[in-house]
Amino acid sequence: MSAVLSATPPAVDFSAVKTKQHAAWSAGDYAVVGTTLQIVGESLCEALDLRSGERVLDVAAGNGNATLAAARRWADVTSTDYVPTLLERGRARASAEGLPVQFEQADAENLQYLDGSFDVVLSTFGVMFTPDQEKAASEMARVCKPGGRIGLANWTPSSFIGELFKLMGRYVPPAAGVKSPALWGTEEHLRELFGKRLDSIAIERKDFVFRYRSAAHWLEVFRTFYGPMQKAFGAVDPTKQESLAADLIDLAEKFNRATDGSLVAPGEYLEVVIKRR
């Protein structure tokens, strides 16, 4: 019998991957980082031409940047995430502003809502991190009504954060078979994900600018509060932690456009508006 030339790749254990991701996002305090991204949610709601009274679902909402932006425009907002502590952070922000938002724990790959329940479904730097990308996209499309809109903000592969994913992956390889979240930052992949449910897609390349006191300050904040990076440092041998830190500083300086010692690093992302067929 001839040797088998190729083998079917092993099935990805999405449940195990999700458990590890949940632990990573529950670590640190992502809200410290997430709050700095508020402008992205505001911009996305404008791109969606959001209207008062529209039913909006924020998927993988984190601490609620897009949630708050939509609620400030008098939309009827449901904010979801699978990490309860992040929902609590979003709830506190909404309460401080007196915004009537519904907060509910939910899995982006298995949303508990009926088909066509929402006029607008959105996610800023959230749903792109789901391990089963096809399932997450399918769920977003399912709960969005025909003719409704899906709004996304996704880091591009060549961006500051896209390069950050690659760098961290060299030290802590991702689970075999799991696709890079940065694929959500390409039009081709978005068209593949939403397929026949996509009526039209409008994409604008934008920059979110990371502004910190220095590259070292950025690393200190991310290493302390950004769960995935905190977990990455914990997973590598102590002798390699110094090398990882140095590589991260070099990466930040590569994108830094400041000349006064501070960090002003543009991070490219796609602002996406999909019309649901």
C-alpha positions in Angstrom: 0.0 0.0 0.0 1.4 3.4 -0.9 2.1 5.9 1.8 -0.5 8.5 2.5 0.7 11.7 1.0 -1.4 14.1 3.0 -3.4 13.8 6.2 -6.6 15.6 7.2 -5.7 18.2 9.7 -7.0 17.5 13.2 -10.3 19.1 14.1 -9.9 22.2 16.2 -11.2 21.9 19.8 -12.9 25.3 19.8 -14.2 24.7 23.3 -10.7 24.3 24.7 -9.5 27.3 22.8 -12.4 29.4 24.1 -11.7 28.4 27.7 -8.2 29.6 27.4 -9.3 32.8 25.7 -11.9 33.4 28.4 -9.1 33.1 31.0 -6.9 35.5 29.1 -9.6 38.2 28.7 -10.6 37.8 32.3 -7.0 38.5 33.4 -5.7 42.0 34.0 -8.2 44.7 33.5 -9.0 45.2 29.8 -11.2 48.2 30.6 -8.1 50.3 31.3 -7.0 49.7 27.7 -10.5 49.5 26.2 -11.6 52.9 27.4 -8.9 54.5 25.3 -10.5 53.1 22.2 -13.8 55.0 22.7 -13.4 57.1 19.6 -13.6 54.0 17.4 -17.1 53.2 18.6 -18.3 56.8 18.0 -16.9 56.7 14.5 -18.5 53.4 13.7 -21.9 54.5 14.8 -21.6 57.5 12.5 -20.6 55.3 9.6 -23.6 53.1 10.3 -25.8 56.3 10.3 -27.4 55.0 13.5 -30.9 56.2 14.2 -32.7 56.8 17.5 -34.9 53.9 18.4 -33.1 51.3 16.4 -32.5 47.9 18.1 -28.7 47.5 18.4 -26.7 44.5 19.6 -23.1 45.0 20.6 -21.3 41.6 20.3 -18.1 40.9 22.3 -18.6 44.4 23.7 -15.8 44.5 26.2 -16.3 47.4 28.5 -18.8 49.0 26.1 -17.2 51.5 23.8 -19.6 50.9 20.9 -22.4 50.3 23.4 -22.1 53.7 24.8 -21.7 55.4 21.5 -25.0 53.8 20.3 -26.8 54.6 23.5 -25.8 58.2 23.2 -27.6 58.3 19.9 -30.8 57.1 21.6 -30.7 53.6 20.2 -32.2 50.6 22.1 -28.9 48.8 23.0 -28.2 45.3 24.2 -24.5 44.9 25.2 -23.1 41.4 25.3 -19.8 39.7 26.3 -18.8 36.4 27.7 -16.7 37.9 30.4 -18.9 39.1 33.3 -16.3 41.5 34.7 -16.2 43.4 31.4 -20.0 43.7 31.4 -19.8 45.1 34.9 -17.4 47.8 33.7 -19.7 48.7 30.8 -22.7 48.8 33.2 -20.9 51.2 35.5 -20.0 53.5 32.6 -23.6 53.5 31.3 -24.9 54.1 34.8 -22.6 57.1 35.2 -24.1 58.6 32.1 -27.6 57.6 32.8 -27.9 55.5 29.6 -30.5 52.8 29.6 -28.5 49.8 28.3 -29.4 46.1 28.6 -26.3 44.1 29.6 -26.4 40.4 29.0 -23.7 37.6 29.1 -23.6 35.9 25.7 -21.3 33.8 23.5 -20.7 35.4 20.2 -20.7 32.0 18.6 -24.0 31.0 20.1 -26.2 34.1 20.6 -29.4 33.5 22.5 -31.5 35.9 20.3 -34.1 35.1 17.7 -33.5 35.5 14.0 -33.7 39.1 12.8 -34.0 40.5 16.3 -31.9 43.6 15.7 -31.7 46.5 13.2 -28.0 46.9 13.8 -25.3 44.4 15.0 -21.9 45.7 15.7 -18.5 44.8 17.3 -15.4 46.9 17.8 -12.2 44.8 18.1 -14.3 42.1 19.7 -15.9 39.4 17.5 -12.6 39.2 15.5 -11.1 37.2 18.4 -13.6 34.4 18.4 -11.9 31.0 17.6 -14.7 29.8 15.3 -14.9 32.8 12.9 -17.4 31.3 10.5 -19.9 30.6 13.4 -19.5 34.0 14.9 -20.1 35.7 11.5 -23.1 33.5 10.9 -24.6 34.4 14.3 -24.1 38.1 13.7 -25.9 37.8 10.4 -28.6 35.6 11.8 -29.8 38.0 14.5 -29.6 41.0 12.2 -32.8 41.6 10.3 -32.8 41.4 6.5 -31.9 44.9 5.2 -30.2 45.7 8.6 -26.6 46.7 9.1 -23.6 45.0 10.6 -20.8 47.3 11.8 -17.3 46.2 12.5 -13.9 47.6 13.5 -11.1 45.1 12.9 -7.3 45.5 13.1 -5.6 44.8 9.8 -2.8 42.2 9.4 -0.1 44.8 8.7 -1.1 47.2 11.5 0.6 47.8 14.8 -1.8 45.3 16.5 -1.6 42.9 13.6 2.2 42.8 14.0 1.7 42.5 17.7 -0.3 39.3 17.1 2.5 37.9 15.0 5.2 38.8 17.5 3.3 37.2 20.4 2.6 34.2 18.3 6.3 33.6 17.9 6.7 33.3 21.7 3.4 31.6 22.4 2.1 29.8 19.3 -1.6 29.8 18.8 -3.7 26.6 18.9 -3.2 24.6 15.7 -5.9 25.2 13.2 -7.2 28.5 14.7 -7.2 31.3 12.2 -5.6 34.6 12.9 -8.0 37.3 14.2 -6.3 39.8 11.8 -8.0 38.0 8.9 -11.1 40.0 9.9 -9.1 43.0 8.8 -9.2 42.0 5.1 -12.1 42.5 2.7 -11.6 39.1 1.1 -12.1 37.3 4.3 -15.1 39.4 5.3 -16.7 38.5 2.0 -16.0 34.8 2.7 -17.4 35.0 6.2 -20.6 36.7 5.4 -21.1 35.2 2.0 -24.6 35.1 0.6 -25.9 37.1 3.6 -24.0 40.1 2.4 -25.9 42.5 0.2 -23.3 45.3 0.2 -20.1 46.1 2.1 -18.5 49.5 2.6 -14.9 49.6 4.0 -12.8 52.5 5.1 -9.2 52.2 6.3 -8.7 54.2 9.4 -6.1 54.7 12.1 -6.6 54.5 15.9 -3.6 56.3 17.4 -2.1 54.8 20.5 -0.9 57.6 22.7 1.3 56.9 25.7 4.1 58.6 27.6 6.6 56.3 25.9 7.0 52.9 24.3 8.0 51.6 27.8 4.8 53.1 29.3 2.7 51.5 26.6 4.3 48.1 27.4 3.8 48.6 31.1 0.1 49.3 30.7 -0.5 46.5 28.3 1.6 44.0 30.3 -0.4 44.9 33.4 -3.9 45.3 32.1 -4.2 43.6 28.7 -5.0 40.0 29.6 -3.6 38.2 26.5 -0.3 40.0 26.9 -0.2 39.3 30.6 -0.9 35.6 29.9 1.8 35.5 27.1 4.4 36.8 29.6 3.3 34.2 32.1 3.5 31.4 29.5 7.1 32.0 28.4 10.2 30.9 30.3 11.5 33.7 32.6 14.7 33.9 30.6 12.7 34.8 27.5 10.5 37.4 29.2 13.2 40.1 28.8 13.6 39.3 25.1 9.8 39.5 24.6 9.7 42.8 26.3 12.5 44.2 24.2 10.9 42.9 21.0 7.6 44.6 22.0 9.4 47.9 22.6 11.1 47.7 19.2 7.7 47.0 17.6 6.1 50.0 19.3 9.0 52.2 18.2 8.7 50.9 14.6 5.2 52.5 14.4 6.0 55.5 16.6 5.8 58.8 14.8 6.7 61.0 17.8 10.1 62.6 18.2 9.7 63.9 21.7 10.1 60.6 23.6 6.4 59.9 23.8 4.5 57.2 21.9 2.2 58.2 19.0 1.7 55.0 17.1 -1.1 54.7 14.5 -2.8 51.4 14.4 -4.7 50.7 11.1 -8.1 49.1 11.2 -11.0 48.5 8.9 -14.2 50.3 9.6 -16.8 48.1 8.0 -20.5 48.6 7.3 -22.3 45.5 5.8 -25.9 45.6 4.6 -27.6 42.4 5.4 -29.4 40.7 2.5 
